Amino acid sequence: MSALVFTLKEEPPQRCDLSPLSPDRLAASSAPIEGIEIQTTKRRLCVGDIFAVTPGDPVDVRFEGGSERFDYVGMGMMRGRIAITGDLGQQAGRAMSGGEIVVTGSVGRLAGSGMRGGRLEVGGNAGDLLGGALPGEMSGIRGGIIRVRGDAAERAGDRMRRGLIVIEGSAARYAASRMLGGTIVCFGRAGARPGYLMKRGTVLLAGGADEITPTFVETGVHELVAMRLIARWLIDERIEGGSALAFTLRRLMGDTATLGIGELFLPAESGA
């Protein structure tokens, strides 16, 4: 069966909560899709007001046309696939535990927030707090994989506990802030103070950083089997630059202002 397709009619007049259009919820619903109500910031809208719907497999969902006003796409999804041609708003993939979301454009803040499994792929850039925690939450991403082909804004991986975040472009300041576990790989240059207040976890900055958090401690240059395994996986995933992690890396421990057993890896020749 072919995919269930939502074709955007025109730019929505307000922010839209598209969480009802996840594969799990669509497959369980018997109501006409065009009549599903979309929560908005102002007036009531239904799916049919925003999209032309082409029937298909509800576990394979495709959006032809995106918008930075489309929020909560794939929120809580446990299976299936969502593909978006265009951009998305905030909290794409929020609390997802399975399945796959593929976005050709960019995503807003808190993409992958609270994620427990599955895969989120972003063709463009990601906003603040990629895989991060909402105010009051104890942890951000707790499992799964986030891949961003472009750049990530501030505090990517904030309070990350498990999983993997791969940023193929640059990361703004405070990447891996308050990190609790998991792995972040950034191939471009990171902004100031990566790993700020991190307790555990592994951060690989192949492009170096503008300023190292001063409460990190140098532990020398290492050749680690774990880094080669990560590099092998990245190469298998056809992620450009993965081979750079298979060689010697400079290792720092921190943040010593907290528990201090996180790891920050930089190119061996990097001064920062």
C-alpha positions as CSV (number, residue, x, y, z in Angstrom):
1,M,0.0,0.0,0.0
2,S,1.2,3.5,-0.8
3,A,1.8,6.2,1.8
4,L,-0.9,8.4,3.4
5,V,-0.1,11.8,2.0
6,F,-0.9,15.2,3.4
7,T,-0.4,17.9,0.8
8,L,-0.2,21.5,2.2
9,K,-2.8,23.8,0.7
10,E,-1.3,27.0,1.9
11,E,0.7,28.4,4.9
12,P,-1.4,27.9,8.0
13,P,-2.5,31.2,9.6
14,Q,-1.4,30.1,13.1
15,R,0.6,27.5,15.0
16,C,-0.8,24.0,14.6
17,D,-0.4,20.9,16.9
18,L,0.0,18.0,14.4
19,S,0.5,15.3,17.1
20,P,-2.9,13.7,16.1
21,L,-1.3,12.8,12.7
22,S,1.2,10.3,14.0
23,P,1.0,6.7,12.6
24,D,-0.1,5.2,15.9
25,R,-3.0,7.5,16.3
26,L,-4.1,7.5,12.7
27,A,-4.0,3.6,12.6
28,A,-6.2,3.5,15.7
29,S,-8.7,6.1,14.5
30,S,-11.9,5.2,12.6
31,A,-12.9,8.9,12.0
32,P,-12.6,10.6,8.6
33,I,-9.0,12.0,8.5
34,E,-10.1,15.3,7.0
35,G,-12.4,15.9,10.0
36,I,-9.7,15.4,12.7
37,E,-9.4,18.5,14.8
38,I,-6.1,20.3,15.0
39,Q,-5.3,22.3,18.1
40,T,-4.3,25.9,17.3
41,T,-3.5,29.2,19.0
42,K,-6.6,31.0,17.8
43,R,-9.5,29.4,15.9
44,R,-10.6,25.8,15.4
45,L,-9.1,24.1,12.3
46,C,-9.5,20.5,10.9
47,V,-7.1,18.5,8.8
48,G,-9.1,19.3,5.7
49,D,-8.7,23.0,6.3
50,I,-4.9,22.7,6.0
51,F,-4.2,19.7,3.8
52,A,-5.5,17.8,0.8
53,V,-5.4,14.1,1.9
54,T,-4.5,11.2,-0.4
55,P,-5.6,7.9,1.3
56,G,-2.9,5.3,2.0
57,D,-1.2,3.3,4.7
58,P,-1.5,5.2,8.0
59,V,1.7,3.7,9.3
60,D,3.6,5.4,6.4
61,V,2.8,9.1,6.5
62,R,4.1,11.8,4.2
63,F,3.7,15.5,4.4
64,E,4.2,17.3,1.0
65,G,5.0,20.8,2.3
66,G,6.1,21.8,5.7
67,S,6.0,24.9,7.9
68,E,7.8,26.3,10.9
69,R,4.3,26.6,12.4
70,F,3.8,22.8,12.4
71,D,4.5,21.7,16.0
72,Y,4.6,18.3,17.8
73,V,4.9,16.2,14.6
74,G,5.4,12.6,15.6
75,M,4.9,13.3,19.3
76,G,4.8,10.1,21.3
77,M,4.9,7.9,18.1
78,M,5.9,4.2,18.7
79,R,6.1,2.8,15.2
80,G,5.8,3.7,11.5
81,R,7.4,6.4,9.5
82,I,6.8,10.1,8.9
83,A,8.5,11.9,6.0
84,I,8.2,15.7,5.7
85,T,9.2,17.8,2.6
86,G,10.0,21.2,4.2
87,D,10.5,22.6,7.6
88,L,8.8,21.9,11.0
89,G,8.2,23.9,14.2
90,Q,9.0,23.0,17.7
91,Q,9.2,19.6,19.5
92,A,9.3,17.4,16.4
93,G,9.5,13.8,17.6
94,R,8.8,14.8,21.2
95,A,8.7,11.7,23.5
96,M,8.8,9.2,20.5
97,S,9.8,5.7,21.4
98,G,10.0,4.0,18.0
99,G,9.6,4.5,14.3
100,E,11.3,7.1,12.1
101,I,10.9,10.8,11.3
102,V,12.7,12.2,8.3
103,V,12.6,16.0,7.6
104,T,14.2,17.5,4.5
105,G,14.2,21.0,6.0
106,S,15.0,22.5,9.4
107,V,13.3,22.0,12.8
108,G,12.5,24.4,15.6
109,R,13.5,24.2,19.3
110,L,13.3,21.0,21.4
111,A,13.3,18.6,18.6
112,G,13.6,15.0,20.0
113,S,12.8,16.3,23.5
114,G,12.1,13.4,25.8
115,M,12.8,10.9,23.0
116,R,13.1,7.3,24.2
117,G,13.8,5.4,21.0
118,G,13.4,5.5,17.2
119,R,15.2,7.8,14.8
120,L,14.9,11.5,13.9
121,E,16.7,12.8,10.8
122,V,16.9,16.5,9.9
123,G,18.2,17.6,6.6
124,G,18.6,21.2,7.6
125,N,19.3,22.9,10.9
126,A,18.0,22.4,14.4
127,G,16.8,25.0,16.9
128,D,17.8,25.4,20.5
129,L,17.8,22.4,22.9
130,L,18.0,19.7,20.4
131,G,17.1,16.5,22.3
132,G,16.9,18.7,25.4
133,A,14.6,18.8,28.4
134,L,11.5,20.9,28.9
135,P,11.5,23.2,32.0
136,G,11.1,21.0,35.1
137,E,12.1,17.7,33.4
138,M,14.9,15.7,34.8
139,S,16.3,14.5,31.5
140,G,16.2,15.2,27.8
141,I,16.6,12.4,25.2
142,R,16.7,9.0,26.9
143,G,17.3,6.7,23.8
144,G,17.2,6.6,20.1
145,I,19.2,8.4,17.4
146,I,19.0,12.1,16.3
147,R,20.9,13.0,13.1
148,V,21.2,16.7,12.0
149,R,22.9,17.3,8.6
150,G,23.1,21.0,9.2
151,D,23.9,23.1,12.3
152,A,22.4,22.9,15.9
153,A,21.6,26.0,17.9
154,E,22.4,26.5,21.6
155,R,22.4,23.8,24.3
156,A,22.1,20.7,22.0
157,G,21.7,17.6,24.2
158,D,20.8,19.5,27.4
159,R,20.3,17.0,30.2
160,M,20.7,14.1,27.7
161,R,20.6,10.7,29.5
162,R,21.0,8.1,26.7
163,G,21.0,7.7,23.0
164,L,23.1,9.3,20.2
165,I,23.0,12.8,18.7
166,V,25.0,13.4,15.5
167,I,25.5,16.9,14.3
168,E,27.2,17.1,10.9
169,G,27.5,20.9,10.9
170,S,28.4,23.1,13.8
171,A,27.0,23.4,17.3
172,A,26.4,26.6,19.1
173,R,27.5,27.3,22.6
174,Y,26.8,25.1,25.6
175,A,26.4,21.9,23.6
176,A,25.9,18.9,26.0
177,S,25.0,21.2,28.9
178,R,24.0,19.3,32.0
179,M,24.5,16.0,30.2
180,L,23.8,12.9,32.2
181,G,24.8,10.2,29.7
182,G,24.7,9.1,26.0
183,T,26.9,10.3,23.1
184,I,27.1,13.5,21.1
185,V,29.2,13.7,17.9
186,C,29.7,17.1,16.2
187,F,31.7,17.3,13.0
188,G,31.7,21.1,12.7
189,R,33.1,23.5,15.2
190,A,31.4,23.9,18.5
191,G,30.7,27.1,20.3
192,A,31.9,28.2,23.7
193,R,31.8,25.9,26.7
194,P,30.7,22.5,25.5
195,G,29.8,20.1,28.3
196,Y,28.9,22.9,30.7
197,L,27.9,21.2,34.0
198,M,27.8,17.7,32.4
199,K,28.0,14.8,34.9
200,R,28.5,11.8,32.5
201,G,28.4,11.0,28.9
202,T,30.7,11.3,25.8
203,V,31.1,14.2,23.5
204,L,33.2,14.1,20.4
205,L,34.0,17.4,18.8
206,A,35.8,16.7,15.5
207,G,36.0,20.4,14.6
208,G,37.2,21.7,18.0
209,A,35.5,24.3,20.1
210,D,35.7,28.1,20.5
211,E,36.3,27.9,24.2
212,I,36.7,24.8,26.5
213,T,34.8,24.9,29.7
214,P,37.6,25.8,32.2
215,T,36.5,23.2,34.8
216,F,37.5,20.3,32.4
217,V,40.7,18.4,33.1
218,E,43.2,17.2,30.4
219,T,43.9,13.5,30.5
220,G,46.2,13.2,27.5
221,V,45.9,11.7,24.0
222,H,44.3,8.3,23.5
223,E,43.5,5.7,20.9
224,L,40.3,4.0,22.2
225,V,38.5,1.0,20.8
226,A,35.2,2.6,21.6
227,M,35.9,5.5,19.3
228,R,36.8,3.2,16.5
229,L,33.5,1.4,17.0
230,I,31.6,4.7,16.9
231,A,33.6,5.7,13.8
232,R,32.7,2.4,12.1
233,W,29.0,2.9,12.7
234,L,29.1,6.4,11.4
235,I,30.9,5.2,8.2
236,D,28.4,2.5,7.7
237,E,25.6,5.1,8.1
238,R,27.4,7.1,5.3
239,I,27.9,10.1,7.6
240,E,30.7,12.2,6.2
241,G,33.6,12.6,8.5
242,G,33.1,9.4,10.5
243,S,36.6,8.2,9.6
244,A,38.1,11.2,11.4
245,L,37.1,9.7,14.8
246,A,39.1,6.4,14.2
247,F,42.4,8.1,15.1
248,T,44.0,9.5,18.2
249,L,42.0,12.0,20.1
250,R,42.6,14.4,23.0
251,R,40.5,13.6,26.0
252,L,39.3,15.9,28.8
253,M,37.2,14.9,31.8
254,G,34.6,17.0,33.4
255,D,32.7,19.0,34.3
256,T,34.6,18.9,37.6
257,A,32.1,21.6,38.9
258,T,29.6,18.7,39.1
259,L,30.2,14.9,39.2
260,G,32.9,15.3,36.6
261,I,33.1,11.9,34.9
262,G,32.0,13.0,31.5
263,E,34.3,12.8,28.5
264,L,35.1,15.4,26.0
265,F,37.1,14.4,22.9
266,L,38.9,16.8,20.5
267,P,41.3,16.3,17.6
268,A,44.8,15.5,19.0
269,E,46.3,18.6,17.4
270,S,43.5,20.9,18.6
271,G,44.4,23.7,20.9
272,A,40.8,24.3,21.8
